[in-house]
Amino acid sequence: MSDPLIVIPARMAAMRLPGKPMADIGGQPMIVQVWNRAIESGIGPVIVATDAPEIAEAVIGAGGQAVMTRADHPSGSDRIHEAVENHDPDGRHDIIVNVQGDLPTIDPRIIAASLLPLADPSVDIATLAAVIRREEEKTASHVVKAVGSPLNPSRLRALYFTRATAPWGEGDLFHHIGLYAYRRNALRRFVSLPPSPLEMREKLEQLRALEAGMRIDITVVETVPLGVDTPEDLERARALIAAR
């Protein structure tokens, strides 16, 4: 039996939208809205991993749990690993779900769907993707494409992730969604590895796992959640929350 733990990494030093975890959305800081969605997924307890006291105070004030981490982590994966080891030193939680802290309108059902590939013991890491519907996204470098071998209509075995338009030819292209469910030992191994050549070239951290021979499987979901990176995104998120 698995015992998942959801971890939401959050820091204040966003370049395009400074202080965004504390931006008000529907009367709550964005980080609290993300915490709400994670709780609603119903898959396990939720903690927020942060280096900012104001983020921790907001989460605790809403009834959540926060774990303080170092400020110098190079990635969210490193931050969640430190938080997990501090929060659960005895290793009770064997699956760690990394939900990004800028997804205040994410459907809780797709958080739960990220766990499905881990029913296969050969899978190290599970993640999500959705079919690209808008033509302009097929060639956009900011839209990361997941390239995988179909295992069934709703699951792929990941072969590569890229900012290029891939694969070539007729057929669907898949927009990768940066939410990950790690086996605990896979997360530990991942953060111990140095950045890999393709990771550095594509600026995609998940390629480190593939280059190290780790298996990543993908659950295909219907929609891509709104990531809040700009003031325009923030206004869209506010409208979506107001309409709930």
matplotlib code that plots the C-alpha trace (Angstrom):
import matplotlib.pyplot as plt

x = [0.0, 1.3, 1.2, 1.5, 2.6, 1.9, 4.6, 4.2, 7.4, 7.1, 9.5, 9.1, 11.8, 9.7, 11.2, 8.1, 5.6, 7.4, 5.9, 3.3, 2.7, 1.2, -0.9, -4.6, -6.9, -10.5, -9.5, -6.6, -2.9, -2.3, -0.2, -3.3, -5.4, -2.9, -2.9, -6.7, -6.7, -4.1, -6.2, -9.3, -7.4, -7.9, -4.7, -2.8, -1.5, -0.1, 2.9, 4.3, 8.1, 9.4, 12.2, 9.9, 8.4, 5.5, 4.5, 4.8, 2.7, 0.0, -0.3, -0.3, -2.9, -5.1, -4.8, -2.0, 1.5, 4.7, 8.3, 11.1, 14.0, 17.2, 17.1, 19.8, 18.2, 18.7, 15.3, 11.9, 12.9, 15.8, 13.5, 10.9, 13.5, 14.8, 11.3, 10.3, 13.5, 12.8, 9.1, 9.2, 12.7, 11.3, 10.2, 6.5, 5.5, 6.8, 5.3, 6.0, 3.8, 5.3, 2.6, 3.9, 2.9, 1.6, -1.4, -4.2, -7.0, -5.6, -8.3, -7.7, -8.6, -5.5, -3.4, -4.8, -4.4, -0.7, -0.4, -1.8, 1.4, 3.0, 0.8, 3.5, 6.5, 8.9, 7.9, 10.1, 8.4, 4.9, 3.8, 1.0, 0.4, -2.5, -3.0, -2.1, -5.2, -3.9, -1.7, 0.6, 1.5, 2.9, 5.9, 6.2, 9.4, 7.7, 5.4, 7.3, 6.4, 6.3, 7.3, 6.3, 5.4, 1.6, 0.8, -3.0, -5.2, -4.5, -0.9, 2.6, 6.0, 8.2, 11.0, 11.9, 10.8, 11.6, 10.9, 11.0, 8.1, 8.2, 7.6, 7.5, 4.7, 0.9, -0.6, -1.1, 1.5, 1.4, 1.9, 3.8, 2.4, 5.1, 3.6, 5.5, 4.8, 8.1, 8.8, 10.6, 13.9, 13.6, 13.4, 16.4, 18.4, 17.3, 18.5, 21.8, 22.5, 24.4, 22.7, 22.8, 23.9, 20.4, 18.9, 21.3, 20.7, 16.9, 16.6, 14.4, 15.1, 13.2, 15.7, 18.2, 16.1, 15.7, 19.5, 20.1, 17.9, 15.0, 11.5, 8.9, 5.3, 2.7, -1.0, -2.8, -5.4, -7.9, -6.6, -3.5, -3.8, -3.3, 0.2, 0.4, 3.5, 2.3, -0.2, -2.5, -2.3, -3.2, -6.3, -7.4, -6.9, -8.9, -11.8, -11.7, -11.7, -14.6, -16.6, -16.2]
y = [0.0, 3.4, 6.4, 9.6, 13.0, 16.1, 18.8, 22.3, 24.2, 28.0, 30.9, 34.6, 35.3, 35.1, 37.2, 38.1, 38.3, 39.2, 37.8, 35.8, 33.1, 35.8, 37.4, 37.6, 35.3, 35.1, 36.5, 34.1, 34.1, 32.0, 29.5, 28.8, 28.3, 25.7, 24.1, 24.0, 22.2, 19.7, 18.9, 18.5, 15.8, 13.5, 11.4, 12.3, 15.0, 18.2, 20.3, 23.5, 23.7, 27.3, 29.5, 32.5, 33.1, 35.0, 32.0, 29.6, 31.9, 32.2, 28.4, 27.8, 30.5, 28.6, 25.4, 23.9, 22.7, 24.4, 23.2, 25.7, 24.9, 26.5, 29.5, 28.3, 25.3, 25.2, 23.7, 22.8, 19.1, 19.9, 22.0, 19.3, 16.6, 18.6, 19.3, 15.6, 14.4, 16.9, 16.3, 12.5, 11.2, 7.8, 7.3, 6.6, 8.3, 6.3, 8.5, 12.2, 14.3, 17.6, 20.2, 23.5, 26.5, 28.6, 26.4, 27.9, 26.6, 23.1, 20.4, 18.2, 15.1, 15.4, 15.6, 12.2, 11.0, 11.5, 8.5, 6.0, 4.9, 4.1, 1.0, -0.5, -1.2, -0.6, 3.1, 5.5, 8.8, 9.6, 12.9, 14.4, 15.6, 16.8, 16.8, 20.2, 21.7, 25.1, 25.2, 28.0, 25.9, 23.1, 25.3, 27.4, 26.8, 27.6, 24.7, 21.6, 18.5, 15.0, 12.3, 8.9, 5.4, 4.7, 2.0, 2.6, 5.5, 7.4, 6.5, 7.0, 5.7, 8.8, 8.7, 12.4, 15.9, 18.8, 22.5, 21.6, 20.4, 16.6, 14.0, 14.7, 13.4, 12.9, 12.4, 14.2, 16.3, 16.3, 19.3, 18.2, 19.3, 19.8, 17.9, 14.8, 11.8, 10.2, 7.1, 8.2, 6.4, 7.8, 11.4, 10.7, 9.4, 12.2, 15.0, 13.2, 13.2, 16.1, 18.0, 16.1, 17.3, 17.3, 18.8, 21.7, 22.1, 22.0, 23.6, 20.7, 19.0, 15.8, 14.9, 14.2, 11.2, 9.8, 10.2, 8.3, 5.4, 6.1, 5.3, 8.1, 7.3, 9.8, 10.0, 11.8, 14.2, 16.5, 20.0, 21.9, 23.8, 27.6, 28.4, 32.0, 33.7, 37.1, 39.8, 38.6, 35.1, 36.3, 38.1, 34.9, 32.9, 35.4, 35.2, 31.4, 31.2, 33.8, 31.6, 28.4]
z = [0.0, -0.9, 1.4, -0.8, 0.5, -1.6, -1.4, -2.9, -3.3, -3.1, -3.0, -3.3, -5.9, -9.1, -11.9, -13.9, -11.0, -7.8, -4.6, -6.6, -3.9, -1.8, -4.6, -3.6, -5.4, -4.2, -0.8, -0.2, -1.1, -4.3, -2.3, -0.1, -3.2, -4.5, -1.1, -1.2, -4.6, -3.3, -0.2, -2.5, -4.5, -1.4, -2.0, 1.2, 3.5, 2.0, 3.0, 1.6, 1.2, 1.4, 2.4, 3.0, 6.5, 5.1, 2.9, 5.9, 8.0, 5.3, 5.0, 8.7, 9.2, 6.7, 8.7, 6.6, 7.3, 6.1, 6.2, 6.1, 3.7, 2.6, 0.3, -2.1, -3.7, -7.5, -8.2, -6.7, -6.7, -4.3, -2.2, -1.8, -1.1, 1.8, 3.1, 2.8, 4.7, 7.5, 7.7, 7.4, 8.5, 9.1, 5.5, 6.1, 2.9, -0.1, -2.9, -3.1, -5.4, -6.5, -7.2, -8.5, -6.3, -9.2, -10.2, -8.1, -10.5, -11.1, -11.2, -8.1, -10.2, -12.3, -9.2, -8.3, -11.8, -11.6, -9.3, -11.7, -13.5, -10.1, -9.9, -12.1, -9.9, -12.9, -13.1, -11.1, -11.8, -13.1, -14.7, -16.9, -20.4, -22.5, -26.3, -27.8, -29.4, -30.4, -33.5, -32.2, -29.2, -31.4, -32.4, -29.2, -27.3, -23.9, -24.4, -23.5, -25.6, -24.1, -26.6, -25.5, -26.6, -26.1, -23.6, -23.7, -24.7, -21.5, -20.8, -22.4, -21.6, -21.8, -24.3, -24.4, -23.5, -25.7, -26.5, -30.2, -32.2, -31.8, -32.9, -36.6, -38.8, -38.4, -35.0, -31.7, -29.9, -26.1, -23.8, -20.8, -17.4, -14.8, -12.0, -10.8, -8.6, -7.4, -5.6, -2.5, -3.5, -7.1, -5.7, -3.5, -6.5, -8.8, -6.6, -6.0, -9.8, -11.5, -14.2, -17.4, -20.9, -22.4, -19.3, -19.6, -23.3, -23.3, -19.8, -18.8, -15.4, -16.2, -18.9, -16.1, -15.0, -18.5, -19.2, -16.0, -17.1, -14.9, -16.2, -16.5, -17.4, -18.4, -17.6, -20.5, -19.1, -20.8, -20.0, -19.1, -15.8, -15.8, -14.6, -13.1, -14.5, -15.5, -14.3, -17.1, -15.8, -12.4, -13.6, -15.4, -12.2, -10.2, -12.7, -12.7, -8.9, -8.7, -11.1, -9.0]

ax = plt.figure().add_subplot(projection="3d")
ax.plot(x, y, z, "-o")
ax.set_aspect("equal")
plt.show()
